[in-house]
């Protein structure tokens, strides 16, 4: 049974609003500047660089062969990843970024870089994942990194009455990364908002039942100031 458009709109709003109050395990960023947007929220945890000595740029990008890390006792280890990158001529910055990304036990490296409206956009590759092998980090002018794939339907969100009602019809629906870029919009004072949408479904192979959209706000100098729910068309 599919949810109604009105119920999905409620989920989109609640999920996005709650997501704006969460972030990955990196240190917290500064509070949002309310003048950038009338509905701006406090910047969540997870926006500060993991290592202040390395500022991500095109120099952290690497692409190479990791077949040597797919077999044997050294398979899928951080040490093997670093050794393979070094052997393939990866730059010191690329290796340092990979070590930062792999510090939580999951191996990853930066595989692509471009800029959108003055914001750095890094594609992160997870070479040994069974699903969802790519993610995205936004890099602001100060070097802060924002993980746009960290949208979670956690216990706090599930306890919300509106979400509980929606999960009655689709009890297994949850956000599934990766988030997809959905354009940008100007903000007052020369700022910009980058939009990303994350699908809702019951499993990796299931059909999407909705979409949640988050706007990431940057000021005129391209410093990150907030993220917030942004209504979007839902299925």
C-alpha positions as CSV (number, residue, x, y, z in Angstrom):
1,X,0.0,0.0,0.0
2,X,1.5,3.3,-1.0
3,X,1.4,6.4,1.2
4,X,-0.6,9.4,0.1
5,X,1.1,12.5,-1.2
6,X,0.1,14.4,2.0
7,X,1.7,11.8,4.2
8,X,4.9,11.8,2.1
9,X,5.0,15.5,2.4
10,X,4.9,15.2,6.2
11,X,7.7,12.6,6.1
12,X,9.8,14.8,3.8
13,X,9.4,17.8,6.1
14,X,9.9,15.9,9.4
15,X,12.8,13.8,8.2
16,X,14.6,16.8,6.6
17,X,14.1,18.9,9.6
18,X,15.4,16.3,12.0
19,X,18.3,15.4,9.7
20,X,19.4,19.0,9.9
21,X,20.0,18.5,13.6
22,X,22.4,15.5,13.1
23,X,25.8,15.0,11.6
24,X,28.6,12.5,11.5
25,X,31.1,12.1,14.3
26,X,33.5,14.9,13.3
27,X,33.6,18.1,15.4
28,X,30.7,20.6,15.3
29,X,30.7,23.7,13.2
30,X,29.7,27.2,14.0
31,X,26.1,28.3,14.5
32,X,24.2,29.4,11.4
33,X,23.8,33.0,10.5
34,X,20.0,33.7,10.6
35,X,20.5,36.6,8.1
36,X,21.4,34.1,5.3
37,X,17.9,32.6,5.2
38,X,14.7,33.1,7.1
39,X,14.5,29.5,8.1
40,X,18.2,28.7,8.6
41,X,19.0,26.1,11.2
42,X,21.9,25.7,13.5
43,X,24.8,24.0,11.7
44,X,25.0,20.3,12.9
45,X,27.9,18.4,14.1
46,X,30.2,16.9,11.5
47,X,31.3,19.9,9.5
48,X,34.9,20.6,10.8
49,X,37.9,19.1,9.0
50,X,39.1,15.9,10.6
51,X,42.7,17.2,10.3
52,X,43.3,20.9,10.2
53,X,46.7,20.5,8.6
54,X,45.2,19.3,5.3
55,X,42.9,21.5,3.2
56,X,41.0,19.4,0.6
57,X,41.4,20.5,-3.0
58,X,41.9,18.9,-6.4
59,X,45.3,17.7,-5.0
60,X,43.6,15.0,-2.8
61,X,42.1,13.2,-5.9
62,X,43.5,9.7,-6.7
63,X,42.4,7.0,-9.1
64,X,44.2,3.7,-9.4
65,X,44.3,-0.1,-9.1
66,X,43.4,-1.7,-5.8
67,X,43.3,-5.4,-6.9
68,X,46.3,-6.1,-4.6
69,X,44.0,-5.3,-1.6
70,X,41.2,-7.7,-2.7
71,X,42.9,-10.9,-1.8
72,X,45.2,-12.5,0.8
73,X,45.8,-11.6,4.4
74,X,46.3,-7.9,3.6
75,X,42.9,-7.6,1.8
76,X,40.9,-4.5,2.5
77,X,43.1,-3.0,5.2
78,X,44.0,0.6,5.6
79,X,47.7,-0.3,5.4
80,X,47.1,-2.0,2.0
81,X,45.2,1.0,0.7
82,X,48.0,3.4,1.6
83,X,50.7,1.1,0.2
84,X,48.7,0.7,-3.1
85,X,48.2,4.4,-3.4
86,X,51.8,5.2,-2.7
87,X,53.0,2.5,-5.2
88,X,50.7,4.0,-7.8
89,X,52.2,7.5,-7.4
90,X,49.5,9.1,-5.3
91,X,50.3,12.5,-3.9
92,X,50.9,13.0,-0.2
93,X,47.7,15.0,0.0
94,X,45.7,12.2,-1.6
95,X,47.1,9.6,0.8
96,X,46.4,11.9,3.8
97,X,42.8,12.4,2.7
98,X,42.4,8.6,2.3
99,X,43.8,8.1,5.8
100,X,41.3,10.6,7.2
101,X,38.4,9.0,5.4
102,X,39.5,5.5,6.5
103,X,40.1,6.3,10.1
104,X,36.7,4.9,11.1
105,X,37.6,1.4,9.8
106,X,35.9,1.7,6.4
107,X,38.3,2.3,3.5
108,X,37.8,5.2,1.2
109,X,39.6,7.8,-1.0
110,X,38.7,11.0,-2.9
111,X,38.2,10.0,-6.6
112,X,37.0,13.3,-8.1
113,X,36.7,17.0,-7.5
114,X,34.9,19.9,-9.0
115,X,33.5,23.2,-7.8
116,X,29.9,24.5,-7.9
117,X,29.1,28.1,-7.1
118,X,32.5,28.4,-5.4
119,X,32.0,25.3,-3.2
120,X,34.3,22.4,-3.5
121,X,32.6,19.1,-4.2
122,X,34.6,15.9,-3.5
123,X,33.5,12.5,-4.7
124,X,34.5,9.8,-2.2
125,X,34.9,6.2,-3.3
126,X,34.4,3.3,-1.0
127,X,36.1,0.5,-3.0
128,X,35.1,-2.4,-0.8
129,X,31.5,-1.7,-0.1
130,X,28.9,-4.1,-1.4
131,X,26.5,-1.2,-2.1
132,X,26.7,2.5,-2.4
133,X,30.3,2.9,-3.5
134,X,30.3,6.7,-3.8
135,X,29.5,9.6,-1.5
136,X,29.9,13.4,-1.5
137,X,31.6,15.9,0.7
138,X,31.1,19.6,0.3
139,X,34.1,21.7,1.1
140,X,33.6,25.3,2.2
141,X,36.1,28.2,2.0
142,X,37.5,27.4,5.5
143,X,38.1,23.8,4.6
144,X,35.1,22.4,6.6
145,X,33.7,19.2,5.1
146,X,30.0,18.4,5.0
147,X,28.8,14.9,4.4
148,X,25.6,15.1,2.4
149,X,24.9,11.3,2.7
150,X,24.4,11.4,6.5
151,X,20.6,11.4,6.5
152,X,19.4,8.8,9.0
153,X,16.0,7.6,10.2
154,X,17.2,7.1,13.7
155,X,15.3,6.2,16.9
156,X,14.6,9.8,17.7
157,X,13.0,10.4,14.4
158,X,11.0,7.1,14.5
159,X,9.5,8.3,17.8
160,X,7.9,11.3,16.1
161,X,4.1,10.7,15.8
162,X,4.0,11.9,12.2
163,X,6.8,9.5,11.2
164,X,5.1,6.7,13.2
165,X,2.0,7.2,11.1
166,X,3.9,7.0,7.9
167,X,5.8,3.9,8.9
168,X,2.5,2.2,9.5
169,X,2.0,2.0,5.7
170,X,5.7,1.6,4.8
171,X,7.4,0.3,8.0
172,X,10.7,-0.5,6.3
173,X,11.1,2.8,4.4
174,X,14.4,4.6,5.2
175,X,16.8,7.0,3.5
176,X,19.3,5.3,1.2
177,X,22.5,7.1,0.2
178,X,24.0,8.4,-2.0
179,X,22.4,11.8,-2.1
180,X,22.0,13.3,-5.5
181,X,22.7,16.9,-6.4
182,X,19.5,18.8,-7.1
183,X,20.8,22.2,-8.2
184,X,21.4,25.4,-6.3
185,X,19.7,28.7,-5.4
186,X,21.0,32.1,-4.5
187,X,20.6,33.5,-1.0
188,X,20.4,37.0,0.2
189,X,23.7,38.8,0.6
190,X,25.5,36.8,-2.1
191,X,25.2,33.4,-0.5
192,X,24.2,30.2,-2.2
193,X,22.3,27.0,-1.3
194,X,23.3,23.7,-2.7
195,X,20.4,21.1,-2.8
196,X,20.8,17.4,-2.4
197,X,18.0,14.7,-2.4
198,X,18.1,11.3,-0.8
199,X,15.7,8.5,-1.9
200,X,13.4,6.7,0.6
201,X,12.9,3.0,-0.1
202,X,12.6,-0.3,1.8
203,X,15.7,-1.9,0.5
204,X,18.7,-1.2,-1.9
205,X,16.9,-2.9,-4.8
206,X,13.4,-1.6,-4.0
207,X,11.6,1.2,-5.8
208,X,11.8,4.6,-4.3
209,X,8.7,5.6,-2.3
210,X,9.8,9.2,-1.7
211,X,12.6,11.7,-1.5
212,X,14.0,13.9,1.2
213,X,15.7,17.1,0.3
214,X,18.2,19.2,2.3
215,X,19.6,22.6,1.4
216,X,23.2,23.4,2.5
217,X,23.7,27.1,2.9
218,X,26.9,29.1,2.4
219,X,27.5,32.8,2.8
220,X,29.0,35.2,0.3
221,X,32.5,34.1,1.2
222,X,31.4,30.5,0.8
223,X,31.7,29.6,4.5
224,X,29.1,27.0,5.5
225,X,26.4,28.4,7.8
226,X,23.5,26.0,8.0
227,X,21.5,23.1,6.6
228,X,17.8,22.9,6.5
229,X,14.7,21.1,5.2
230,X,13.7,22.3,1.7
231,X,10.3,21.1,0.4
232,X,10.5,19.1,-2.8
233,X,8.1,17.0,-5.0
234,X,7.6,13.6,-3.4
235,X,6.3,10.4,-5.0
